[in-house]
Amino acid sequence: MNLRAPAILLASRHQGETGAIARLLTAEHGLIAAYVAGGRGRQMRAVMVPGNRVAVELTTRSANQLPFARLELEHSRAALMTEPLPAAAIQWVCGLSAAALPERQAYPDLYDALDALLGAVAVAPSARGWVSGLIAYETLLLRELGYGGGALPDAPDWPAQHALLGILQRQLSHYLLAGHKGDVMGARRLLTQRLARMG
């Protein structure tokens, strides 16, 4: 697989002394795991932040080998990681997407919805400006993966939105993340606790 495309960095983990394995979401190629040489280095530190939009260039020597990736930062969301509520939201939606989506299967609507949600988290003055987008993204993810039927009921105010988040949390935990090795739902519980403080 050789390609160049915009992508959202969902997660990364250390590999070797200086490298990293990145999980990237693209519109046309879906979720892709790739090795980033120097991904733990000082120059790449600001790039390897969940939620960042990057231009990725992938090269593969064989079909059985993990692709090599070169990443260029297109839009940074790193500054949001210093704010507790936006950071919790970004960690949750990126971790959920990385854990739930199958590799190399395109979900262009999910890519667009995730990018829009991350943009809303960045510009909204409070969570009230983006929580409806979070609900819509989680609902779309369930539907795209075959676990959702019709639209969820309207949630015009904060208590209704909070109740809807609870319903979605149970569905996500049961359908998409049951038995998952990593504690992805821990990020959702942290986000829910921080949202509850807004009362």
Rosetta constraint file for C-alpha pairs under 8 A:
AtomPair CA 1 CA 58 HARMONIC 6.98 0.50
AtomPair CA 1 CA 59 HARMONIC 6.14 0.50
AtomPair CA 1 CA 60 HARMONIC 5.40 0.50
AtomPair CA 1 CA 63 HARMONIC 7.43 0.50
AtomPair CA 1 CA 67 HARMONIC 7.30 0.50
AtomPair CA 2 CA 57 HARMONIC 7.45 0.50
AtomPair CA 2 CA 58 HARMONIC 5.17 0.50
AtomPair CA 2 CA 59 HARMONIC 4.59 0.50
AtomPair CA 2 CA 60 HARMONIC 6.19 0.50
AtomPair CA 3 CA 56 HARMONIC 7.89 0.50
AtomPair CA 3 CA 57 HARMONIC 5.75 0.50
AtomPair CA 3 CA 58 HARMONIC 5.24 0.50
AtomPair CA 3 CA 59 HARMONIC 6.96 0.50
AtomPair CA 4 CA 55 HARMONIC 7.03 0.50
AtomPair CA 4 CA 56 HARMONIC 5.55 0.50
AtomPair CA 4 CA 57 HARMONIC 4.35 0.50
AtomPair CA 4 CA 58 HARMONIC 6.34 0.50
AtomPair CA 5 CA 26 HARMONIC 6.97 0.50
AtomPair CA 5 CA 55 HARMONIC 5.71 0.50
AtomPair CA 5 CA 56 HARMONIC 5.55 0.50
AtomPair CA 5 CA 57 HARMONIC 6.78 0.50
AtomPair CA 6 CA 26 HARMONIC 6.33 0.50
AtomPair CA 6 CA 27 HARMONIC 7.89 0.50
AtomPair CA 6 CA 53 HARMONIC 7.02 0.50
AtomPair CA 6 CA 54 HARMONIC 5.74 0.50
AtomPair CA 6 CA 55 HARMONIC 4.44 0.50
AtomPair CA 6 CA 56 HARMONIC 6.10 0.50
AtomPair CA 7 CA 24 HARMONIC 5.98 0.50
AtomPair CA 7 CA 25 HARMONIC 5.28 0.50
AtomPair CA 7 CA 26 HARMONIC 4.55 0.50
AtomPair CA 7 CA 27 HARMONIC 7.38 0.50
AtomPair CA 7 CA 53 HARMONIC 5.68 0.50
AtomPair CA 7 CA 54 HARMONIC 5.32 0.50
AtomPair CA 7 CA 55 HARMONIC 6.04 0.50
AtomPair CA 7 CA 56 HARMONIC 6.48 0.50
AtomPair CA 8 CA 24 HARMONIC 5.58 0.50
AtomPair CA 8 CA 25 HARMONIC 5.15 0.50
AtomPair CA 8 CA 26 HARMONIC 6.67 0.50
AtomPair CA 8 CA 50 HARMONIC 7.83 0.50
AtomPair CA 8 CA 51 HARMONIC 6.03 0.50
AtomPair CA 8 CA 52 HARMONIC 5.78 0.50
AtomPair CA 8 CA 53 HARMONIC 4.52 0.50
AtomPair CA 8 CA 54 HARMONIC 6.13 0.50
AtomPair CA 8 CA 115 HARMONIC 7.53 0.50
AtomPair CA 9 CA 22 HARMONIC 7.09 0.50
AtomPair CA 9 CA 23 HARMONIC 6.24 0.50
AtomPair CA 9 CA 24 HARMONIC 4.66 0.50
AtomPair CA 9 CA 25 HARMONIC 6.56 0.50
AtomPair CA 9 CA 48 HARMONIC 7.22 0.50
AtomPair CA 9 CA 49 HARMONIC 7.01 0.50
AtomPair CA 9 CA 50 HARMONIC 5.30 0.50
AtomPair CA 9 CA 51 HARMONIC 5.57 0.50
AtomPair CA 9 CA 52 HARMONIC 5.54 0.50
AtomPair CA 9 CA 53 HARMONIC 6.34 0.50
AtomPair CA 9 CA 54 HARMONIC 7.01 0.50
AtomPair CA 9 CA 94 HARMONIC 7.87 0.50
AtomPair CA 10 CA 22 HARMONIC 7.57 0.50
AtomPair CA 10 CA 23 HARMONIC 5.55 0.50
AtomPair CA 10 CA 24 HARMONIC 5.55 0.50
AtomPair CA 10 CA 25 HARMONIC 6.87 0.50
AtomPair CA 10 CA 50 HARMONIC 4.97 0.50
AtomPair CA 10 CA 51 HARMONIC 6.03 0.50
AtomPair CA 10 CA 94 HARMONIC 4.68 0.50
AtomPair CA 10 CA 95 HARMONIC 6.47 0.50
AtomPair CA 10 CA 97 HARMONIC 7.18 0.50
AtomPair CA 10 CA 98 HARMONIC 5.93 0.50
AtomPair CA 11 CA 22 HARMONIC 5.82 0.50
AtomPair CA 11 CA 23 HARMONIC 5.22 0.50
AtomPair CA 11 CA 24 HARMONIC 7.30 0.50
AtomPair CA 11 CA 48 HARMONIC 8.00 0.50
AtomPair CA 11 CA 49 HARMONIC 7.58 0.50
AtomPair CA 11 CA 50 HARMONIC 5.54 0.50
AtomPair CA 11 CA 94 HARMONIC 6.90 0.50
AtomPair CA 11 CA 95 HARMONIC 6.78 0.50
AtomPair CA 11 CA 98 HARMONIC 6.85 0.50
AtomPair CA 12 CA 20 HARMONIC 6.24 0.50
AtomPair CA 12 CA 21 HARMONIC 5.40 0.50
AtomPair CA 12 CA 22 HARMONIC 4.29 0.50
AtomPair CA 12 CA 23 HARMONIC 6.14 0.50
AtomPair CA 12 CA 48 HARMONIC 6.94 0.50
AtomPair CA 12 CA 50 HARMONIC 7.79 0.50
AtomPair CA 13 CA 20 HARMONIC 5.43 0.50
AtomPair CA 13 CA 21 HARMONIC 5.40 0.50
AtomPair CA 13 CA 22 HARMONIC 6.75 0.50
AtomPair CA 14 CA 18 HARMONIC 7.55 0.50
AtomPair CA 14 CA 19 HARMONIC 6.17 0.50
AtomPair CA 14 CA 20 HARMONIC 4.47 0.50
AtomPair CA 14 CA 21 HARMONIC 6.44 0.50
AtomPair CA 14 CA 39 HARMONIC 7.95 0.50
AtomPair CA 14 CA 40 HARMONIC 6.95 0.50
AtomPair CA 15 CA 19 HARMONIC 4.95 0.50
AtomPair CA 15 CA 20 HARMONIC 4.66 0.50
AtomPair CA 15 CA 21 HARMONIC 6.18 0.50
AtomPair CA 16 CA 20 HARMONIC 7.49 0.50
AtomPair CA 18 CA 37 HARMONIC 6.90 0.50
AtomPair CA 18 CA 38 HARMONIC 4.99 0.50
AtomPair CA 18 CA 39 HARMONIC 6.32 0.50
AtomPair CA 18 CA 40 HARMONIC 5.07 0.50
AtomPair CA 18 CA 41 HARMONIC 6.16 0.50
AtomPair CA 19 CA 35 HARMONIC 7.04 0.50
AtomPair CA 19 CA 36 HARMONIC 5.72 0.50
AtomPair CA 19 CA 37 HARMONIC 4.68 0.50
AtomPair CA 19 CA 38 HARMONIC 4.75 0.50
AtomPair CA 19 CA 39 HARMONIC 4.77 0.50
AtomPair CA 19 CA 40 HARMONIC 5.64 0.50
AtomPair CA 19 CA 41 HARMONIC 7.87 0.50
AtomPair CA 20 CA 35 HARMONIC 5.84 0.50
AtomPair CA 20 CA 36 HARMONIC 5.24 0.50
AtomPair CA 20 CA 37 HARMONIC 6.70 0.50
AtomPair CA 20 CA 38 HARMONIC 7.18 0.50
AtomPair CA 20 CA 39 HARMONIC 4.87 0.50
AtomPair CA 20 CA 40 HARMONIC 6.22 0.50
AtomPair CA 21 CA 33 HARMONIC 6.69 0.50
AtomPair CA 21 CA 34 HARMONIC 5.58 0.50
AtomPair CA 21 CA 35 HARMONIC 4.59 0.50
AtomPair CA 21 CA 36 HARMONIC 6.09 0.50
AtomPair CA 21 CA 39 HARMONIC 7.94 0.50
AtomPair CA 22 CA 33 HARMONIC 5.61 0.50
AtomPair CA 22 CA 34 HARMONIC 5.40 0.50
AtomPair CA 22 CA 35 HARMONIC 6.29 0.50
AtomPair CA 22 CA 36 HARMONIC 6.76 0.50
AtomPair CA 23 CA 31 HARMONIC 6.77 0.50
AtomPair CA 23 CA 32 HARMONIC 5.68 0.50
AtomPair CA 23 CA 33 HARMONIC 4.48 0.50
AtomPair CA 23 CA 34 HARMONIC 6.63 0.50
AtomPair CA 23 CA 98 HARMONIC 6.66 0.50
AtomPair CA 24 CA 31 HARMONIC 5.58 0.50
AtomPair CA 24 CA 32 HARMONIC 5.21 0.50
AtomPair CA 24 CA 33 HARMONIC 6.30 0.50
AtomPair CA 24 CA 34 HARMONIC 7.92 0.50
AtomPair CA 24 CA 98 HARMONIC 7.96 0.50
AtomPair CA 25 CA 29 HARMONIC 7.78 0.50
AtomPair CA 25 CA 30 HARMONIC 5.43 0.50
AtomPair CA 25 CA 31 HARMONIC 4.45 0.50
AtomPair CA 25 CA 32 HARMONIC 6.33 0.50
AtomPair CA 25 CA 111 HARMONIC 6.89 0.50
AtomPair CA 26 CA 30 HARMONIC 4.95 0.50
AtomPair CA 26 CA 31 HARMONIC 6.33 0.50
AtomPair CA 26 CA 32 HARMONIC 7.66 0.50
AtomPair CA 26 CA 106 HARMONIC 7.54 0.50
AtomPair CA 26 CA 108 HARMONIC 7.74 0.50
AtomPair CA 26 CA 111 HARMONIC 6.62 0.50
AtomPair CA 27 CA 106 HARMONIC 6.17 0.50
AtomPair CA 27 CA 107 HARMONIC 6.23 0.50
AtomPair CA 27 CA 108 HARMONIC 4.41 0.50
AtomPair CA 27 CA 109 HARMONIC 7.77 0.50
AtomPair CA 27 CA 110 HARMONIC 7.97 0.50
AtomPair CA 27 CA 111 HARMONIC 5.38 0.50
AtomPair CA 27 CA 112 HARMONIC 7.46 0.50
AtomPair CA 28 CA 106 HARMONIC 5.25 0.50
AtomPair CA 28 CA 107 HARMONIC 7.27 0.50
AtomPair CA 28 CA 108 HARMONIC 6.32 0.50
AtomPair CA 29 CA 104 HARMONIC 5.37 0.50
AtomPair CA 29 CA 105 HARMONIC 6.04 0.50
AtomPair CA 29 CA 106 HARMONIC 4.92 0.50
AtomPair CA 30 CA 102 HARMONIC 7.98 0.50
AtomPair CA 30 CA 103 HARMONIC 6.42 0.50
AtomPair CA 30 CA 104 HARMONIC 4.76 0.50
AtomPair CA 30 CA 105 HARMONIC 4.72 0.50
AtomPair CA 30 CA 106 HARMONIC 3.97 0.50
AtomPair CA 30 CA 107 HARMONIC 5.95 0.50
AtomPair CA 30 CA 108 HARMONIC 7.69 0.50
AtomPair CA 31 CA 98 HARMONIC 7.46 0.50
AtomPair CA 31 CA 101 HARMONIC 6.79 0.50
AtomPair CA 31 CA 102 HARMONIC 6.71 0.50
AtomPair CA 31 CA 103 HARMONIC 4.68 0.50
AtomPair CA 31 CA 104 HARMONIC 5.22 0.50
AtomPair CA 31 CA 105 HARMONIC 6.74 0.50
AtomPair CA 31 CA 106 HARMONIC 7.49 0.50
AtomPair CA 32 CA 103 HARMONIC 5.79 0.50
AtomPair CA 32 CA 104 HARMONIC 5.91 0.50
AtomPair CA 33 CA 66 HARMONIC 7.19 0.50
AtomPair CA 33 CA 67 HARMONIC 7.41 0.50
AtomPair CA 33 CA 103 HARMONIC 7.75 0.50
AtomPair CA 34 CA 58 HARMONIC 7.72 0.50
AtomPair CA 34 CA 66 HARMONIC 5.76 0.50
AtomPair CA 34 CA 67 HARMONIC 4.91 0.50
AtomPair CA 34 CA 68 HARMONIC 5.49 0.50
AtomPair CA 34 CA 69 HARMONIC 5.76 0.50
AtomPair CA 35 CA 66 HARMONIC 6.67 0.50
AtomPair CA 35 CA 67 HARMONIC 6.20 0.50
AtomPair CA 35 CA 68 HARMONIC 4.83 0.50
AtomPair CA 35 CA 69 HARMONIC 5.82 0.50
AtomPair CA 36 CA 68 HARMONIC 6.11 0.50
AtomPair CA 36 CA 69 HARMONIC 5.19 0.50
AtomPair CA 36 CA 70 HARMONIC 6.42 0.50
AtomPair CA 36 CA 71 HARMONIC 7.77 0.50
AtomPair CA 37 CA 68 HARMONIC 7.67 0.50
AtomPair CA 37 CA 69 HARMONIC 7.66 0.50
AtomPair CA 37 CA 70 HARMONIC 7.88 0.50
AtomPair CA 38 CA 44 HARMONIC 6.93 0.50
AtomPair CA 39 CA 44 HARMONIC 5.52 0.50
AtomPair CA 39 CA 45 HARMONIC 7.10 0.50
AtomPair CA 39 CA 48 HARMONIC 6.91 0.50
AtomPair CA 40 CA 44 HARMONIC 6.51 0.50
AtomPair CA 40 CA 45 HARMONIC 6.32 0.50
AtomPair CA 41 CA 45 HARMONIC 6.14 0.50
AtomPair CA 44 CA 48 HARMONIC 6.17 0.50
AtomPair CA 45 CA 49 HARMONIC 7.37 0.50
AtomPair CA 46 CA 76 HARMONIC 7.90 0.50
AtomPair CA 46 CA 78 HARMONIC 6.78 0.50
AtomPair CA 47 CA 52 HARMONIC 6.94 0.50
AtomPair CA 47 CA 54 HARMONIC 7.81 0.50
AtomPair CA 47 CA 71 HARMONIC 7.63 0.50
AtomPair CA 47 CA 72 HARMONIC 7.41 0.50
AtomPair CA 47 CA 73 HARMONIC 5.81 0.50
AtomPair CA 47 CA 76 HARMONIC 7.40 0.50
AtomPair CA 48 CA 52 HARMONIC 7.53 0.50
AtomPair CA 49 CA 77 HARMONIC 7.57 0.50
AtomPair CA 49 CA 78 HARMONIC 6.08 0.50
AtomPair CA 50 CA 77 HARMONIC 7.99 0.50
AtomPair CA 50 CA 78 HARMONIC 7.92 0.50
AtomPair CA 50 CA 90 HARMONIC 7.05 0.50
AtomPair CA 50 CA 91 HARMONIC 6.81 0.50
AtomPair CA 50 CA 94 HARMONIC 6.51 0.50
AtomPair CA 51 CA 76 HARMONIC 7.81 0.50
AtomPair CA 51 CA 77 HARMONIC 6.14 0.50
AtomPair CA 51 CA 78 HARMONIC 7.89 0.50
AtomPair CA 51 CA 90 HARMONIC 6.21 0.50
AtomPair CA 51 CA 91 HARMONIC 7.91 0.50
AtomPair CA 51 CA 94 HARMONIC 6.56 0.50
AtomPair CA 51 CA 118 HARMONIC 6.85 0.50
AtomPair CA 52 CA 73 HARMONIC 7.32 0.50
AtomPair CA 52 CA 74 HARMONIC 7.69 0.50
AtomPair CA 52 CA 75 HARMONIC 5.95 0.50
AtomPair CA 52 CA 76 HARMONIC 4.98 0.50
AtomPair CA 52 CA 77 HARMONIC 5.34 0.50
AtomPair CA 52 CA 78 HARMONIC 7.11 0.50
AtomPair CA 53 CA 73 HARMONIC 6.49 0.50
AtomPair CA 53 CA 74 HARMONIC 5.48 0.50
AtomPair CA 53 CA 75 HARMONIC 5.02 0.50
AtomPair CA 53 CA 76 HARMONIC 6.58 0.50
AtomPair CA 54 CA 71 HARMONIC 6.13 0.50
AtomPair CA 54 CA 72 HARMONIC 5.40 0.50
AtomPair CA 54 CA 73 HARMONIC 4.54 0.50
AtomPair CA 54 CA 74 HARMONIC 4.82 0.50
AtomPair CA 54 CA 75 HARMONIC 6.72 0.50
AtomPair CA 55 CA 71 HARMONIC 5.70 0.50
AtomPair CA 55 CA 72 HARMONIC 5.09 0.50
AtomPair CA 55 CA 73 HARMONIC 6.44 0.50
AtomPair CA 55 CA 74 HARMONIC 6.38 0.50
AtomPair CA 56 CA 69 HARMONIC 6.33 0.50
AtomPair CA 56 CA 70 HARMONIC 5.72 0.50
AtomPair CA 56 CA 71 HARMONIC 4.74 0.50
AtomPair CA 56 CA 72 HARMONIC 6.58 0.50
AtomPair CA 57 CA 69 HARMONIC 5.51 0.50
AtomPair CA 57 CA 70 HARMONIC 5.15 0.50
AtomPair CA 57 CA 71 HARMONIC 6.58 0.50
AtomPair CA 58 CA 67 HARMONIC 6.09 0.50
AtomPair CA 58 CA 68 HARMONIC 5.60 0.50
AtomPair CA 58 CA 69 HARMONIC 4.60 0.50
AtomPair CA 58 CA 70 HARMONIC 6.65 0.50
AtomPair CA 59 CA 67 HARMONIC 5.54 0.50
AtomPair CA 59 CA 68 HARMONIC 5.34 0.50
AtomPair CA 59 CA 69 HARMONIC 6.62 0.50
AtomPair CA 60 CA 65 HARMONIC 6.74 0.50
AtomPair CA 60 CA 66 HARMONIC 7.00 0.50
AtomPair CA 60 CA 67 HARMONIC 4.60 0.50
AtomPair CA 60 CA 68 HARMONIC 6.31 0.50
AtomPair CA 61 CA 65 HARMONIC 6.86 0.50
AtomPair CA 61 CA 67 HARMONIC 7.58 0.50
AtomPair CA 77 CA 81 HARMONIC 7.42 0.50
AtomPair CA 77 CA 122 HARMONIC 7.25 0.50
AtomPair CA 78 CA 82 HARMONIC 7.89 0.50
AtomPair CA 79 CA 83 HARMONIC 7.88 0.50
AtomPair CA 80 CA 86 HARMONIC 5.98 0.50
AtomPair CA 80 CA 87 HARMONIC 5.89 0.50
AtomPair CA 80 CA 122 HARMONIC 6.87 0.50
AtomPair CA 81 CA 86 HARMONIC 6.87 0.50
AtomPair CA 81 CA 87 HARMONIC 4.48 0.50
AtomPair CA 82 CA 87 HARMONIC 6.78 0.50
AtomPair CA 83 CA 87 HARMONIC 5.77 0.50
AtomPair CA 84 CA 88 HARMONIC 6.07 0.50
AtomPair CA 85 CA 89 HARMONIC 6.28 0.50
AtomPair CA 85 CA 127 HARMONIC 7.58 0.50
AtomPair CA 85 CA 191 HARMONIC 6.88 0.50
AtomPair CA 85 CA 194 HARMONIC 6.41 0.50
AtomPair CA 85 CA 195 HARMONIC 7.52 0.50
AtomPair CA 86 CA 90 HARMONIC 6.14 0.50
AtomPair CA 86 CA 121 HARMONIC 6.13 0.50
AtomPair CA 86 CA 122 HARMONIC 7.50 0.50
AtomPair CA 86 CA 127 HARMONIC 7.83 0.50
AtomPair CA 87 CA 91 HARMONIC 6.04 0.50
AtomPair CA 88 CA 92 HARMONIC 6.06 0.50
AtomPair CA 88 CA 187 HARMONIC 6.73 0.50
AtomPair CA 88 CA 188 HARMONIC 7.90 0.50
AtomPair CA 88 CA 190 HARMONIC 6.83 0.50
AtomPair CA 88 CA 191 HARMONIC 5.26 0.50
AtomPair CA 89 CA 93 HARMONIC 6.23 0.50
AtomPair CA 89 CA 121 HARMONIC 7.81 0.50
AtomPair CA 89 CA 191 HARMONIC 6.12 0.50
AtomPair CA 90 CA 94 HARMONIC 5.94 0.50
AtomPair CA 90 CA 118 HARMONIC 6.97 0.50
AtomPair CA 91 CA 95 HARMONIC 5.81 0.50
AtomPair CA 91 CA 187 HARMONIC 6.66 0.50
AtomPair CA 92 CA 96 HARMONIC 5.89 0.50
AtomPair CA 92 CA 184 HARMONIC 7.37 0.50
AtomPair CA 92 CA 185 HARMONIC 7.99 0.50
AtomPair CA 92 CA 187 HARMONIC 5.14 0.50
AtomPair CA 92 CA 188 HARMONIC 5.64 0.50
AtomPair CA 92 CA 191 HARMONIC 7.38 0.50
AtomPair CA 93 CA 97 HARMONIC 6.06 0.50
AtomPair CA 93 CA 114 HARMONIC 7.84 0.50
AtomPair CA 94 CA 98 HARMONIC 6.11 0.50
AtomPair CA 95 CA 99 HARMONIC 6.09 0.50
AtomPair CA 95 CA 184 HARMONIC 6.26 0.50
AtomPair CA 95 CA 187 HARMONIC 7.93 0.50
AtomPair CA 96 CA 100 HARMONIC 5.89 0.50
AtomPair CA 96 CA 184 HARMONIC 6.50 0.50
AtomPair CA 97 CA 101 HARMONIC 5.72 0.50
AtomPair CA 99 CA 177 HARMONIC 7.52 0.50
AtomPair CA 99 CA 180 HARMONIC 7.95 0.50
AtomPair CA 99 CA 184 HARMONIC 7.63 0.50
AtomPair CA 100 CA 176 HARMONIC 5.84 0.50
AtomPair CA 100 CA 177 HARMONIC 6.87 0.50
AtomPair CA 101 CA 145 HARMONIC 7.92 0.50
AtomPair CA 107 CA 111 HARMONIC 6.35 0.50
AtomPair CA 107 CA 144 HARMONIC 7.79 0.50
AtomPair CA 108 CA 112 HARMONIC 6.23 0.50
AtomPair CA 109 CA 113 HARMONIC 6.04 0.50
AtomPair CA 110 CA 114 HARMONIC 5.93 0.50
AtomPair CA 110 CA 137 HARMONIC 7.40 0.50
AtomPair CA 110 CA 140 HARMONIC 7.10 0.50
AtomPair CA 110 CA 141 HARMONIC 6.77 0.50
AtomPair CA 111 CA 115 HARMONIC 6.17 0.50
AtomPair CA 112 CA 116 HARMONIC 6.12 0.50
AtomPair CA 113 CA 117 HARMONIC 6.06 0.50
AtomPair CA 113 CA 137 HARMONIC 6.19 0.50
AtomPair CA 114 CA 118 HARMONIC 6.12 0.50
AtomPair CA 114 CA 137 HARMONIC 6.75 0.50
AtomPair CA 115 CA 119 HARMONIC 6.15 0.50
AtomPair CA 116 CA 120 HARMONIC 6.16 0.50
AtomPair CA 117 CA 121 HARMONIC 6.22 0.50
AtomPair CA 117 CA 130 HARMONIC 6.94 0.50
AtomPair CA 117 CA 133 HARMONIC 5.71 0.50
AtomPair CA 117 CA 134 HARMONIC 6.60 0.50
AtomPair CA 117 CA 137 HARMONIC 7.52 0.50
AtomPair CA 118 CA 122 HARMONIC 6.29 0.50
AtomPair CA 119 CA 123 HARMONIC 6.42 0.50
AtomPair CA 120 CA 124 HARMONIC 5.64 0.50
AtomPair CA 120 CA 129 HARMONIC 7.20 0.50
AtomPair CA 120 CA 130 HARMONIC 5.61 0.50
AtomPair CA 120 CA 133 HARMONIC 7.77 0.50
AtomPair CA 121 CA 127 HARMONIC 7.32 0.50
AtomPair CA 121 CA 129 HARMONIC 7.71 0.50
AtomPair CA 121 CA 130 HARMONIC 5.79 0.50
AtomPair CA 124 CA 128 HARMONIC 7.94 0.50
AtomPair CA 124 CA 129 HARMONIC 5.17 0.50
AtomPair CA 124 CA 130 HARMONIC 6.60 0.50
AtomPair CA 125 CA 129 HARMONIC 6.87 0.50
AtomPair CA 126 CA 130 HARMONIC 7.59 0.50
AtomPair CA 127 CA 131 HARMONIC 5.73 0.50
AtomPair CA 127 CA 195 HARMONIC 7.59 0.50
AtomPair CA 128 CA 132 HARMONIC 7.64 0.50
AtomPair CA 128 CA 158 HARMONIC 7.58 0.50
AtomPair CA 130 CA 134 HARMONIC 6.45 0.50
AtomPair CA 131 CA 135 HARMONIC 6.30 0.50
AtomPair CA 131 CA 161 HARMONIC 7.60 0.50
AtomPair CA 132 CA 136 HARMONIC 6.20 0.50
AtomPair CA 132 CA 161 HARMONIC 7.25 0.50
AtomPair CA 133 CA 137 HARMONIC 6.07 0.50
AtomPair CA 134 CA 138 HARMONIC 6.18 0.50
AtomPair CA 135 CA 139 HARMONIC 6.11 0.50
AtomPair CA 135 CA 161 HARMONIC 7.94 0.50
AtomPair CA 135 CA 164 HARMONIC 7.59 0.50
AtomPair CA 135 CA 165 HARMONIC 6.67 0.50
AtomPair CA 135 CA 168 HARMONIC 7.78 0.50
AtomPair CA 136 CA 140 HARMONIC 6.05 0.50
AtomPair CA 137 CA 141 HARMONIC 6.08 0.50
AtomPair CA 138 CA 142 HARMONIC 6.30 0.50
AtomPair CA 138 CA 168 HARMONIC 7.15 0.50
AtomPair CA 139 CA 143 HARMONIC 6.23 0.50
AtomPair CA 139 CA 148 HARMONIC 7.11 0.50
AtomPair CA 139 CA 151 HARMONIC 7.79 0.50
AtomPair CA 139 CA 152 HARMONIC 7.61 0.50
AtomPair CA 139 CA 168 HARMONIC 7.42 0.50
AtomPair CA 140 CA 144 HARMONIC 5.95 0.50
AtomPair CA 140 CA 148 HARMONIC 7.91 0.50
AtomPair CA 141 CA 145 HARMONIC 6.20 0.50
AtomPair CA 142 CA 146 HARMONIC 6.31 0.50
AtomPair CA 142 CA 147 HARMONIC 4.97 0.50
AtomPair CA 142 CA 148 HARMONIC 5.18 0.50
AtomPair CA 142 CA 172 HARMONIC 7.38 0.50
AtomPair CA 142 CA 176 HARMONIC 7.85 0.50
AtomPair CA 143 CA 147 HARMONIC 5.31 0.50
AtomPair CA 143 CA 148 HARMONIC 4.06 0.50
AtomPair CA 143 CA 149 HARMONIC 6.53 0.50
AtomPair CA 144 CA 148 HARMONIC 7.67 0.50
AtomPair CA 147 CA 175 HARMONIC 7.01 0.50
AtomPair CA 155 CA 160 HARMONIC 4.87 0.50
AtomPair CA 155 CA 161 HARMONIC 5.06 0.50
AtomPair CA 155 CA 164 HARMONIC 7.30 0.50
AtomPair CA 156 CA 160 HARMONIC 6.69 0.50
AtomPair CA 156 CA 161 HARMONIC 7.15 0.50
AtomPair CA 157 CA 161 HARMONIC 6.22 0.50
AtomPair CA 158 CA 162 HARMONIC 6.05 0.50
AtomPair CA 158 CA 199 HARMONIC 7.81 0.50
AtomPair CA 159 CA 163 HARMONIC 6.21 0.50
AtomPair CA 159 CA 199 HARMONIC 7.88 0.50
AtomPair CA 160 CA 164 HARMONIC 6.18 0.50
AtomPair CA 161 CA 165 HARMONIC 6.22 0.50
AtomPair CA 162 CA 166 HARMONIC 6.54 0.50
AtomPair CA 162 CA 196 HARMONIC 7.68 0.50
AtomPair CA 163 CA 167 HARMONIC 6.58 0.50
AtomPair CA 164 CA 168 HARMONIC 6.23 0.50
AtomPair CA 165 CA 169 HARMONIC 6.01 0.50
AtomPair CA 165 CA 192 HARMONIC 7.95 0.50
AtomPair CA 166 CA 170 HARMONIC 6.50 0.50
AtomPair CA 167 CA 171 HARMONIC 6.47 0.50
AtomPair CA 168 CA 172 HARMONIC 5.99 0.50
AtomPair CA 169 CA 173 HARMONIC 6.04 0.50
AtomPair CA 169 CA 188 HARMONIC 7.56 0.50
AtomPair CA 170 CA 174 HARMONIC 6.04 0.50
AtomPair CA 171 CA 175 HARMONIC 5.80 0.50
AtomPair CA 171 CA 176 HARMONIC 7.72 0.50
AtomPair CA 172 CA 176 HARMONIC 5.19 0.50
AtomPair CA 172 CA 177 HARMONIC 6.25 0.50
AtomPair CA 173 CA 177 HARMONIC 4.90 0.50
AtomPair CA 173 CA 178 HARMONIC 5.60 0.50
AtomPair CA 173 CA 185 HARMONIC 6.91 0.50
AtomPair CA 174 CA 178 HARMONIC 5.27 0.50
AtomPair CA 177 CA 184 HARMONIC 7.55 0.50
AtomPair CA 177 CA 185 HARMONIC 7.58 0.50
AtomPair CA 180 CA 184 HARMONIC 7.72 0.50
AtomPair CA 183 CA 187 HARMONIC 7.56 0.50
AtomPair CA 184 CA 188 HARMONIC 7.13 0.50
AtomPair CA 185 CA 189 HARMONIC 6.20 0.50
AtomPair CA 186 CA 190 HARMONIC 6.22 0.50
AtomPair CA 187 CA 191 HARMONIC 6.25 0.50
AtomPair CA 188 CA 192 HARMONIC 6.10 0.50
AtomPair CA 189 CA 193 HARMONIC 6.13 0.50
AtomPair CA 190 CA 194 HARMONIC 6.32 0.50
AtomPair CA 191 CA 195 HARMONIC 6.15 0.50
AtomPair CA 192 CA 196 HARMONIC 6.04 0.50
AtomPair CA 193 CA 197 HARMONIC 6.64 0.50
AtomPair CA 194 CA 198 HARMONIC 7.30 0.50
AtomPair CA 195 CA 199 HARMONIC 7.49 0.50
